[in-house]
Amino acid sequence: MFMRKIRYIVVLILTILSWTLVAQISPGDLVEAHAHLEGISNCTSCHVLGDKVTNDKCLACHTEIKTRVENKTGYHSSEEVKGKACAVCHNDHHGRNFEIIRFKTDTFNHQLTSFELQGKHQELKCEECHKEEFVADKELKKKKQTYLGLQSNCLNCHADYHQKTLSDDCTKCHDFKGFKPAVKFDHAKTSFVLKGKHKEVDCQKCHPKEINNALDFQKFSLEQFSKCTDCHKDVHENKFGQNCTECHSENSFKEVKKTANFNHNLTDYPLQGKHQKVDCKECHKRNLTDALAHNTCTDCHKDHHKNELDKGKKDPNCEDCHSVKGFSPSSYSIEKHNQSAFVLRGAHEATPCFSCHLKKDEWHFREIGKNCVDCHQDNHKGFIGEKFYPNQDCKICHAEKMWNEVKFDHDKTDFALKGAHQKQNCKACHYKEEQGKINQKFNVLTGNCTECHADIHQSQFEKEGKTNCERCHTFEQWKLPNFDHNKTNFPLDGAHQKVTCKQCHKTTESKVDNYIIYKIKEYKCADCHS
């Protein structure tokens, strides 16, 4: 019983001594975050025996701070903190609810953290950045409140709009005043330096906005841009290759370089003949890049024939007559002409085109050649009756081989050609010189011999105003094989039959009208016989 009392007293004394010792070692309760370190057995977690709290002990637990100090980053490496003991700012044993981390956010110099607040960052509240979702460290995420765990990388807080297609150092292009515009971006430092018109092009023309991974996205890192056709449509469909700069400049697509290397034959209109010597501007009046109509000659050339040749067709086909070697001479052959309504024959084959088709400084091809007078002057108009050459058709008399070659059936007239008349040319009878002027005589001729022949008998045989030479003469010869004196008023009898004509028919003695008298007024013997 006595021994029990002794043990009780000893335990009581030890308990009292323990309380007294603890009260002397611990000045007060630890903060909530350090509560798990309460008790004498844990003192050395923070304290060195016989010494105060050391930084090494603190950093042994707070490795996130130790890392920053070692890397000389963050607030704890700043001049304001460097060299100080942790306990100066974060001393403990002031109770569970003591704020071991205390500083005024409204006066805190953020520049000491190695991340100076600039631009838009200055307008933000601390909790807008210092929040759990931006903390990558899992241990730090467990803390109820901390200003640690953030990184200075933009993408630590901001979404990667470029979705890993560009560098994660946003400050290369952007400043802190705003995401747009990217004032630091210099296109000249990229692999594609902007020149000419490219400087004026809106970014979205080359970098269009789209939806990628269900997010708004604008791709700036282009994979292909070494060729113009990576961005521009090749309107030439690769006829001239992929190097557009051989012809075009970046100042304007319409600004085309004149180059001797340009092969026009690769276009839809190969240059041939005289076209090869034509200056570009002769056809490309405004810009060399403007599309030109070139399906027909009249797209560039004036139609001299005023669409007269291909009547009814929209576009004449000049190739039927001309070639690119030259407008003249015409390549329209006699063979082609003979396929038309007017077949060339005789002298027409040797007649130059302009003789028929160029009248009064204008070419004409339609509605000619149907009648001779379309090209030839009708010299007989008014002199020959319509029935002898209807529609003024000269071919009735004249041959196409030679104009002087005349074939006319005189039997169709009232004066059929006989004897010596058949050997005469037309002019001998139908062209008469009168008072120094040649006059045609066709319609006015009546068939009277004296219209062509001189009446050497001075109208002695005229009856009713007409002298019929056929009564005595023939067409074969002028002599009188048909004359029968017995049919006259003085038949020849006896010795009269042997008398020559001139013995009875004397020539007049008149110097003006010297002719033989055949019409004897009286037939008295004494008139001839003495």
Residue pairs with C-beta under 8 A, 6 or more apart in sequence:
21 40
22 40
25 40
25 43
26 43
26 93
27 93
28 93
28 94
28 95
29 35
29 38
29 93
29 94
29 95
29 96
30 37
30 38
30 92
30 93
30 96
31 92
31 94
31 95
31 96
31 97
31 98
31 99
31 100
32 96
32 97
33 100
34 46
34 92
34 100
35 96
36 42
37 45
37 46
45 57
45 61
46 53
46 57
46 58
46 92
47 53
47 57
48 54
48 57
52 85
52 87
53 85
53 86
53 87
53 91
54 85
55 85
55 86
58 65
58 86
58 87
58 90
59 65
59 66
59 69
59 86
60 66
64 137
64 139
64 140
64 148
64 149
65 74
65 76
65 148
68 74
68 76
68 77
69 76
69 77
71 77
73 114
74 113
74 114
74 148
75 81
75 112
75 113
75 114
76 82
77 114
78 112
78 113
78 114
79 112
80 109
80 112
81 89
81 112
89 102
90 100
90 101
91 100
92 98
92 100
101 145
101 147
105 126
110 116
110 117
111 117
114 152
115 152
117 124
118 175
118 176
119 175
119 176
119 177
119 178
120 176
120 177
120 178
121 129
121 176
126 147
129 150
129 157
130 146
130 147
130 150
132 141
134 149
134 150
134 156
134 157
135 141
135 146
135 148
135 149
135 150
136 149
136 151
136 156
137 148
137 149
140 146
140 148
140 149
141 149
150 156
150 157
153 168
154 168
154 169
154 170
154 171
155 168
155 170
158 170
159 215
160 168
161 179
161 216
161 217
161 218
162 217
162 218
162 219
162 220
162 221
163 212
163 213
163 215
163 217
165 219
165 220
165 221
166 173
166 220
166 221
171 184
172 184
172 185
173 182
173 184
173 185
174 182
174 183
174 184
174 185
175 183
175 184
177 183
187 193
187 194
188 194
191 225
192 222
192 225
194 201
195 250
196 249
196 250
196 251
196 252
197 250
197 251
197 252
197 253
198 250
204 218
206 222
206 231
207 218
207 219
207 220
207 222
208 218
209 216
209 217
209 218
210 217
210 218
210 219
211 217
212 219
222 230
224 230
225 231
227 242
227 243
228 234
228 242
228 243
228 244
228 245
228 248
229 242
229 244
232 244
234 242
239 266
239 267
240 246
240 247
240 263
240 266
246 257
246 259
246 261
246 262
247 256
247 257
247 259
247 262
248 255
248 256
248 257
248 289
249 255
249 256
249 257
253 289
254 287
254 288
254 289
254 290
256 287
256 288
256 289
258 280
264 270
264 271
265 271
268 294
269 292
269 294
271 278
272 324
273 323
273 324
273 325
273 326
274 324
274 325
274 326
275 324
280 288
283 292
283 300
284 290
284 292
292 299
292 300
293 299
294 300
295 315
296 315
296 316
296 317
296 318
297 303
297 316
297 318
297 319
297 322
298 315
298 316
298 318
301 318
303 316
304 363
305 316
305 363
305 365
307 313
307 316
308 363
308 364
308 365
308 366
309 316
309 320
309 321
309 365
309 366
310 316
310 317
311 366
320 332
320 336
321 330
321 331
321 332
322 330
322 331
323 331
330 353
332 353
334 344
334 349
337 343
337 344
338 344
341 369
341 370
342 368
342 369
342 370
344 351
345 400
345 401
346 399
346 400
346 401
346 402
347 400
347 401
347 402
347 403
348 400
355 375
356 368
356 369
356 375
357 363
357 364
357 365
357 368
358 364
367 374
368 374
368 375
369 375
371 391
371 392
371 393
372 378
372 392
372 393
372 394
372 395
373 392
373 394
376 394
378 392
378 394
379 440
380 389
380 440
380 442
381 392
383 440
383 441
383 442
383 443
384 442
384 443
385 442
385 443
388 396
388 412
388 413
388 442
389 396
389 397
390 396
396 408
397 406
397 407
397 408
398 405
398 406
399 405
399 406
399 407
406 425
406 426
408 426
410 416
410 417
411 417
414 447
415 445
415 447
417 424
418 475
419 474
419 475
419 476
419 477
420 475
420 476
420 477
421 429
421 475
428 452
429 441
429 445
429 452
430 440
430 441
430 442
430 445
431 438
431 439
431 440
431 441
432 438
432 439
432 441
433 439
441 451
445 451
448 466
448 467
449 455
449 467
449 468
449 469
449 470
450 467
453 469
455 462
455 467
456 515
456 516
457 467
457 515
457 516
457 518
458 513
458 515
459 467
460 517
460 518
460 519
461 467
461 468
461 469
461 471
461 472
461 518
461 519
471 482
472 480
472 482
472 483
473 479
473 480
473 482
474 481
474 482
485 491
485 492
486 492
489 523
490 520
490 523
492 499
502 516
503 528
504 520
504 528
505 516
505 517
505 518
505 520
506 516
506 517
507 514
507 515
507 516
507 517
508 514
508 515
508 516
508 517
520 527
